[in-house]
């Protein structure tokens, strides 16, 4: 067991490939019946692998920072339907969030404070300018349009990944308008455009866990709880089997 310090936020990333089936099956027994039922409703094989990998990573990460066995974690829906650890298993107030995209999964963990993580695969086919015009704030869209054409995909997904991490942290999903806040990619600071938040209360990280992926982390960081963000990129051999 490792100690999760109150000022820390940890984010773990794990690649997932077609040939990882054996690794996943070795650990799949730690998933609960609800997770297995959700898995059975998925039809895309790579999507199934990523779903399993994300939930396996989450359980193993939680157990790395506690005395609870990976198979014993149970979750319930909190406000806005966000999954939270059941109270009886969580005396220290662990807060977590998971994300998965093509070829990569992530889990982020802290204590007490809201947290959100998002991973994206920028090579996916998207009409990025159309989406940016509809979803980005005016400052973000202007920054995107002013970027060199060769940089626009990176800029688009940098904004998008940060935005997803934030709305996951606040637990409201897309009910929070994406154009009601704006990011500065140079400082990783957020600005609220409709008096809908306090920029001083949030901290962010944006990085490339692989050559093909972006990861953004958002964690509530009030003045009395500065966050020290710890990144860890794992391989399957790094995961401790229960």
C-alpha positions as CSV (number, residue, x, y, z in Angstrom):
1,X,0.0,0.0,0.0
2,X,1.2,3.5,-0.9
3,X,0.1,6.7,0.9
4,X,-2.0,9.1,-1.0
5,X,-1.1,12.5,0.4
6,X,-3.9,15.1,0.7
7,X,-2.1,17.5,-1.7
8,X,-1.5,14.9,-4.4
9,X,-3.5,13.9,-7.5
10,X,-2.3,10.8,-9.3
11,X,-3.1,9.8,-12.9
12,X,-2.2,6.4,-14.3
13,X,-2.3,5.6,-18.0
14,X,-2.2,2.2,-19.7
15,X,-2.0,1.2,-23.4
16,X,-4.5,-1.3,-24.7
17,X,-3.9,-3.3,-27.9
18,X,-5.5,-6.2,-29.6
19,X,-2.9,-8.6,-28.4
20,X,-3.6,-7.7,-24.7
21,X,-6.5,-10.1,-24.5
22,X,-4.5,-12.5,-22.3
23,X,-3.5,-9.8,-19.9
24,X,-7.1,-8.6,-19.6
25,X,-8.5,-12.1,-19.0
26,X,-6.0,-12.7,-16.3
27,X,-7.4,-9.8,-14.3
28,X,-11.1,-9.8,-15.5
29,X,-12.2,-11.7,-12.4
30,X,-11.9,-8.6,-10.2
31,X,-14.8,-6.9,-12.1
32,X,-18.1,-6.8,-10.3
33,X,-21.4,-8.2,-11.8
34,X,-22.6,-4.7,-12.7
35,X,-19.4,-4.0,-14.7
36,X,-19.7,-7.4,-16.4
37,X,-23.3,-6.7,-17.3
38,X,-22.3,-3.4,-18.9
39,X,-19.5,-5.2,-20.8
40,X,-21.9,-7.7,-22.2
41,X,-23.9,-4.9,-23.8
42,X,-20.9,-3.7,-25.8
43,X,-20.4,-5.1,-29.3
44,X,-17.1,-3.7,-30.5
45,X,-14.2,-5.9,-29.5
46,X,-11.6,-3.1,-29.0
47,X,-14.2,-1.2,-27.1
48,X,-14.7,-4.2,-24.8
49,X,-11.0,-4.4,-24.2
50,X,-10.8,-0.7,-23.4
51,X,-13.8,-0.9,-21.0
52,X,-12.3,-3.9,-19.2
53,X,-8.9,-2.4,-19.0
54,X,-10.2,1.0,-17.6
55,X,-12.1,-0.7,-14.9
56,X,-9.3,-3.1,-14.0
57,X,-6.9,-0.2,-13.8
58,X,-9.2,1.7,-11.6
59,X,-9.7,-1.1,-9.1
60,X,-6.0,-1.9,-9.0
61,X,-5.1,1.8,-8.5
62,X,-7.6,2.2,-5.7
63,X,-6.2,-0.9,-4.0
64,X,-2.7,0.5,-4.4
65,X,-3.6,3.4,-2.2
66,X,-5.8,1.5,0.3
67,X,-6.2,-1.8,2.2
68,X,-9.3,-2.9,0.1
69,X,-8.8,-5.7,-2.3
70,X,-9.4,-4.9,-6.0
71,X,-12.3,-7.4,-6.2
72,X,-14.1,-5.8,-3.2
73,X,-14.6,-2.3,-4.5
74,X,-18.2,-1.3,-4.8
75,X,-19.6,1.9,-6.3
76,X,-22.8,3.8,-6.3
77,X,-24.2,6.7,-8.3
78,X,-23.6,10.1,-6.7
79,X,-25.0,13.5,-7.8
80,X,-25.6,13.7,-11.5
81,X,-25.0,9.9,-11.8
82,X,-21.3,10.1,-11.3
83,X,-19.8,6.8,-9.9
84,X,-18.5,7.1,-6.3
85,X,-17.0,4.6,-3.9
86,X,-19.6,3.4,-1.3
87,X,-19.2,5.1,2.0
88,X,-18.3,2.0,4.0
89,X,-15.3,1.3,1.8
90,X,-14.1,4.9,1.7
91,X,-13.2,6.4,5.1
92,X,-10.5,8.5,3.6
93,X,-12.6,10.2,1.0
94,X,-11.0,8.8,-2.2
95,X,-12.3,10.4,-5.4
96,X,-11.5,8.9,-8.8
97,X,-12.4,9.2,-12.5
98,X,-11.6,7.0,-15.5
99,X,-11.4,7.5,-19.2
100,X,-10.7,5.4,-22.3
101,X,-10.1,6.0,-25.9
102,X,-8.7,4.0,-28.8
103,X,-5.6,2.3,-27.6
104,X,-5.4,3.9,-24.1
105,X,-7.1,4.0,-20.7
106,X,-6.6,6.3,-17.7
107,X,-7.6,6.6,-14.1
108,X,-7.1,9.6,-11.8
109,X,-7.3,9.6,-8.1
110,X,-7.2,12.1,-5.2
111,X,-8.8,12.6,-1.8
112,X,-11.9,14.6,-1.1
113,X,-11.7,17.0,-4.1
114,X,-13.5,16.7,-7.4
115,X,-11.4,15.2,-10.2
116,X,-11.8,14.4,-13.9
117,X,-9.6,12.8,-16.5
118,X,-9.9,12.5,-20.2
119,X,-7.8,10.7,-22.9
120,X,-8.2,11.3,-26.6
121,X,-6.8,9.8,-29.8
122,X,-6.3,12.8,-32.1
123,X,-5.9,10.8,-35.2
124,X,-9.6,9.9,-35.2
125,X,-11.7,11.3,-38.1
126,X,-13.5,14.5,-37.0
127,X,-14.7,17.6,-38.7
128,X,-12.7,19.6,-36.2
129,X,-13.4,23.1,-37.5
130,X,-17.2,22.5,-37.5
131,X,-17.1,21.1,-34.0
132,X,-14.9,23.9,-32.7
133,X,-17.1,26.6,-34.2
134,X,-20.2,25.0,-32.5
135,X,-18.7,24.0,-29.2
136,X,-15.7,26.2,-28.3
137,X,-15.9,29.6,-26.6
138,X,-15.1,32.6,-28.8
139,X,-11.5,33.0,-27.4
140,X,-10.8,29.3,-28.0
141,X,-12.2,29.3,-31.5
142,X,-10.2,32.4,-32.4
143,X,-7.0,30.7,-31.0
144,X,-7.8,27.6,-33.0
145,X,-8.4,29.5,-36.3
146,X,-5.2,31.6,-35.8
147,X,-3.1,28.4,-35.4
148,X,-1.1,27.1,-38.4
149,X,-3.0,24.5,-40.3
150,X,-0.5,21.8,-39.4
151,X,-1.1,22.6,-35.7
152,X,-4.9,22.9,-35.7
153,X,-5.6,19.2,-34.9
154,X,-3.3,19.3,-31.9
155,X,-4.9,22.6,-30.7
156,X,-8.4,21.3,-31.2
157,X,-7.8,18.1,-29.2
158,X,-5.9,20.0,-26.5
159,X,-9.0,22.2,-25.9
160,X,-11.3,19.3,-26.2
161,X,-9.5,17.1,-23.8
162,X,-9.2,19.8,-21.2
163,X,-12.9,20.6,-21.5
164,X,-13.9,17.0,-21.1
165,X,-11.7,16.6,-18.0
166,X,-13.4,19.7,-16.5
167,X,-17.0,18.7,-17.1
168,X,-16.2,15.2,-15.8
169,X,-14.7,16.8,-12.7
170,X,-17.9,18.8,-12.0
171,X,-20.0,15.7,-12.8
172,X,-22.5,17.5,-15.0
173,X,-21.4,16.1,-18.4
174,X,-22.6,17.9,-21.5
175,X,-25.3,19.7,-19.5
176,X,-22.6,22.3,-18.8
177,X,-22.3,24.3,-22.1
178,X,-18.8,23.9,-23.5
179,X,-18.7,27.6,-24.6
180,X,-19.4,28.9,-21.1
181,X,-15.7,28.6,-20.1
182,X,-12.4,29.0,-22.0
183,X,-8.9,27.6,-21.6
184,X,-5.6,29.2,-22.2
185,X,-3.3,26.6,-23.6
186,X,-0.2,28.5,-22.7
187,X,-1.0,28.7,-18.9
188,X,-3.5,25.8,-18.6
189,X,-5.8,28.2,-16.8
190,X,-9.6,28.3,-17.1
191,X,-11.8,31.4,-17.4
192,X,-15.5,31.3,-16.7
193,X,-17.5,33.5,-19.1
194,X,-20.9,33.4,-17.5
195,X,-20.1,33.8,-13.8
196,X,-20.4,30.0,-13.6
197,X,-17.2,29.3,-11.7
198,X,-14.0,30.4,-10.0
199,X,-10.8,29.9,-11.9
200,X,-8.7,29.9,-8.7
201,X,-10.4,26.7,-7.5
202,X,-9.2,24.4,-10.3
203,X,-5.8,23.0,-11.4
204,X,-5.1,21.3,-14.8
205,X,-2.5,19.1,-16.4
206,X,-2.2,18.3,-20.1
207,X,0.4,15.8,-21.5
208,X,1.1,13.1,-24.1
209,X,1.2,9.7,-22.4
210,X,2.1,8.2,-25.8
211,X,2.9,9.5,-29.3
212,X,-0.7,8.9,-30.3
213,X,-2.6,10.2,-27.3
214,X,-3.4,13.3,-25.2
215,X,-4.4,13.2,-21.6
216,X,-5.9,16.0,-19.5
217,X,-6.4,16.1,-15.7
218,X,-8.7,18.5,-13.8
219,X,-8.7,18.6,-10.1
220,X,-10.4,21.0,-7.7
221,X,-7.6,23.0,-6.0
222,X,-8.9,25.6,-3.6
223,X,-6.3,27.8,-2.0
224,X,-5.9,25.6,1.1
225,X,-5.3,22.4,-0.9
226,X,-2.7,22.9,-3.7
227,X,-2.3,19.8,-5.8
228,X,0.9,18.0,-6.7
229,X,0.1,16.0,-9.8
230,X,1.9,12.6,-10.2
231,X,1.8,10.9,-13.6
232,X,2.5,7.2,-14.2
233,X,2.5,5.5,-17.6
234,X,2.2,1.7,-17.0
235,X,2.5,-1.5,-19.0
236,X,0.5,-4.6,-18.2
237,X,3.5,-6.2,-16.5
238,X,3.5,-3.3,-14.0
239,X,0.1,-4.2,-12.7
240,X,0.0,-6.2,-9.5
241,X,-2.3,-9.2,-9.9
242,X,-4.6,-9.6,-6.8
